[in-house]
Amino acid sequence: MKWRGDEISFEVVGSSHAPSVILSAKGIPPFEADEKKILAFMERRKAKKAVYSTKRFEADVPEISREGDSFRVEIKNTNVRSGDYADLYGIPRPSHADYAAYLSDGRLDFSGGGEFSARLTAPLCALGSVAKQILEERGIRVSAWVSKIGKVKGASFRNGLTNEMLRAGERGEWTPEKQEEMEREIALASREGDSVGGEIECAVTGLPGAVGGGSFGSLEGKISSLCFLIPAVKGVSFGGGFALSEMRGSQANDPLRAENHEIKIVKNDAGGINGGLSNGNPVTLSLAFRPTPSITLSQQSVNLVTRENVTVSIKGRHDACVVPRAVPVVESAVAIAVLDALLPFEK
Ligand SMILES: Cc1cc2nc3c(=O)[nH]c(=O)nc-3n(C[C@H](O)[C@H](O)[C@H](O)COP(=O)(O)O)c2cc1C
């Protein structure tokens, strides 16, 4: 995983079953990081005793070092069970990265998803927490929450951005509305050996106007490029998103008003961005997550060694739904992108 912004760049190396995963970043402005906050934030991504979560429990202790504008974090993998993948040698799990990885380098060992595993999002959360803390010093907050599991819809910025939703980002993964129903949806799929996807919404508040860049430097482009580094993300949309395509201009446009000489944009179907620049409204986005590819239900695959058709049932330890654990990962991706857009603006 590699990303290069205007000021910040980072690389994540290691894999799910390697001794560790390491993130090295450059271009981080001076800051006083609160390590307790980093740990609390990373806690939100960890596997939990919950219906949606894998049973691979990792301590996720970050070993952080800093020098100048560099930031490095190493996280040891302590709970590896490669034996779970013995029966899958040469057999790609449908819709995981296995077959595409085989096309890229001929590998036949797909243990733990290798470098495509969401283990690599653990150190991303350490950097994400730092980016969030730097933004918070400037009064900018990044919060995300689960807005949909399968077809069960929860709180959404499209119905008005509430403080409750913004606090959800601080507290954990869910807004209370519909949580039980969402968990039932996951439990139902999981009992059937299946998995379920969903959506996460994210809002950035306190961002001044004019951050980003026209055309190829667009803020939407920068945020999306980082969001698509998150495994299982298959869609990113801003504000009204795909629903805008069905609206008339008169419905979709966000009116401007002056109140005591202060200019306001009254609604926010643009998601706080016009022409690639922030417009002073909260930046709002929504991410679609696919259902977890690894499921125990029988699926069709192939044996890449014998070139025969096979039926697979994936055992191992997997998240029945990746969405709740991905909430802090989304906050991290968005916070790093927003910080990278903000830094040149501050110069
Ligand atoms: C937090 C998180 C946890 C995940 N856990 C699993 C898992 O347990 N099993 C699995 O097959 N995929 C899991 N995934 C998704 C896969 O890593 C992803 O689908 C795969 O790498 C293929 O990439 P793509 O779906 O983006 O094409 C997880 C993703 C995230 C963000």
PDBQT file of the ligand as one rigid body, heavy atoms in Angstrom, charges set to zero:
ROOT
HETATM    1  C1  LIG A 401     -11.592  -3.904   8.516  1.00  0.00    +0.000 C 
HETATM    2  C2  LIG A 401     -11.641  -4.910   7.403  1.00  0.00    +0.000 A 
HETATM    3  C3  LIG A 401     -11.668  -6.262   7.712  1.00  0.00    +0.000 A 
HETATM    4  C4  LIG A 401     -11.712  -7.233   6.698  1.00  0.00    +0.000 A 
HETATM    5  N1  LIG A 401     -11.774  -8.544   7.059  1.00  0.00    +0.000 NA
HETATM    6  C5  LIG A 401     -11.856  -9.493   6.088  1.00  0.00    +0.000 A 
HETATM    7  C6  LIG A 401     -11.943 -10.881   6.437  1.00  0.00    +0.000 A 
HETATM    8  O1  LIG A 401     -11.948 -11.249   7.615  1.00  0.00    +0.000 OA
HETATM    9  N2  LIG A 401     -12.023 -11.778   5.433  1.00  0.00    +0.000 N 
HETATM   10  C7  LIG A 401     -12.044 -11.404   4.111  1.00  0.00    +0.000 A 
HETATM   11  O2  LIG A 401     -12.144 -12.258   3.244  1.00  0.00    +0.000 OA
HETATM   12  N3  LIG A 401     -11.980 -10.108   3.759  1.00  0.00    +0.000 NA
HETATM   13  C8  LIG A 401     -11.884  -9.143   4.701  1.00  0.00    +0.000 A 
HETATM   14  N4  LIG A 401     -11.803  -7.826   4.333  1.00  0.00    +0.000 N 
HETATM   15  C9  LIG A 401     -11.932  -7.467   2.918  1.00  0.00    +0.000 C 
HETATM   16  C10 LIG A 401     -10.796  -7.944   2.037  1.00  0.00    +0.000 C 
HETATM   17  O3  LIG A 401      -9.540  -7.547   2.551  1.00  0.00    +0.000 OA
HETATM   18  C11 LIG A 401     -10.988  -7.396   0.589  1.00  0.00    +0.000 C 
HETATM   19  O4  LIG A 401     -12.270  -7.671   0.139  1.00  0.00    +0.000 OA
HETATM   20  C12 LIG A 401      -9.969  -8.046  -0.334  1.00  0.00    +0.000 C 
HETATM   21  O5  LIG A 401      -8.669  -7.587  -0.031  1.00  0.00    +0.000 OA
HETATM   22  C13 LIG A 401     -10.230  -7.756  -1.817  1.00  0.00    +0.000 C 
HETATM   23  O6  LIG A 401     -10.190  -6.385  -2.069  1.00  0.00    +0.000 OA
HETATM   24  P1  LIG A 401     -11.440  -5.607  -2.688  1.00  0.00    +0.000 P 
HETATM   25  O7  LIG A 401     -12.674  -6.134  -2.017  1.00  0.00    +0.000 OA
HETATM   26  O8  LIG A 401     -11.179  -4.165  -2.360  1.00  0.00    +0.000 OA
HETATM   27  O9  LIG A 401     -11.438  -5.878  -4.149  1.00  0.00    +0.000 OA
HETATM   28  C14 LIG A 401     -11.729  -6.845   5.320  1.00  0.00    +0.000 A 
HETATM   29  C15 LIG A 401     -11.698  -5.461   5.013  1.00  0.00    +0.000 A 
HETATM   30  C16 LIG A 401     -11.647  -4.506   6.039  1.00  0.00    +0.000 A 
HETATM   31  C17 LIG A 401     -11.626  -3.046   5.683  1.00  0.00    +0.000 C 
ENDROOT
TORSDOF 0
